[in-house]
Amino acid sequence: MALEHDKLILIIEDELDLARWIEFYLQRRGYDTLAAHDGTAGYDAAFRRWPDLVILDLMLPKMHGLEVCRLLKSNPHTAHVPVLVLTALDAESYREQCLAAGAEDFLTKPFDPQQLLARVDAVFEEREALCGVKR
């Protein structure tokens, strides 16, 4: 049974099948989703729909995911939005760069969907604990 979260998750992933698969699992968990398939479209979507979380691939057409993360985190309108990087680039240097750019978490592909859901839930639980209220 899906839970009602009333949270919107923006998935910026250029592999359409993977984006749909991620959306399927998140929607079953009760999250609303929106997908963008390149860096520029994902960045623009963040300002049109104001997501509660961004799941971000790094290797994207039009704008690299690391640049998307930097831009989101440097803009006062989106700096508060948590970013979970989901990428096949598993070198420690990428992880460090993403965290330095402001990403809250980093998960490498391939991944278990339950692991992704646990990370998403953890980001929201941490935010709620810090704020003291549920959004």
Secondary structure, 3 states (H helix, E strand, C coil): CCCCCCCEEEEECCCHHHHHHHHHHHHHCCCEEEEECCHHHHHHHHHHHCCCEEEECCCCCCCCHHHHHHHHHHCCCCCCCCEEEEECCCCHHHHHHHHHCCCCEEEECCCCHHHHHHHHHHHHHHHHHHHCCCC
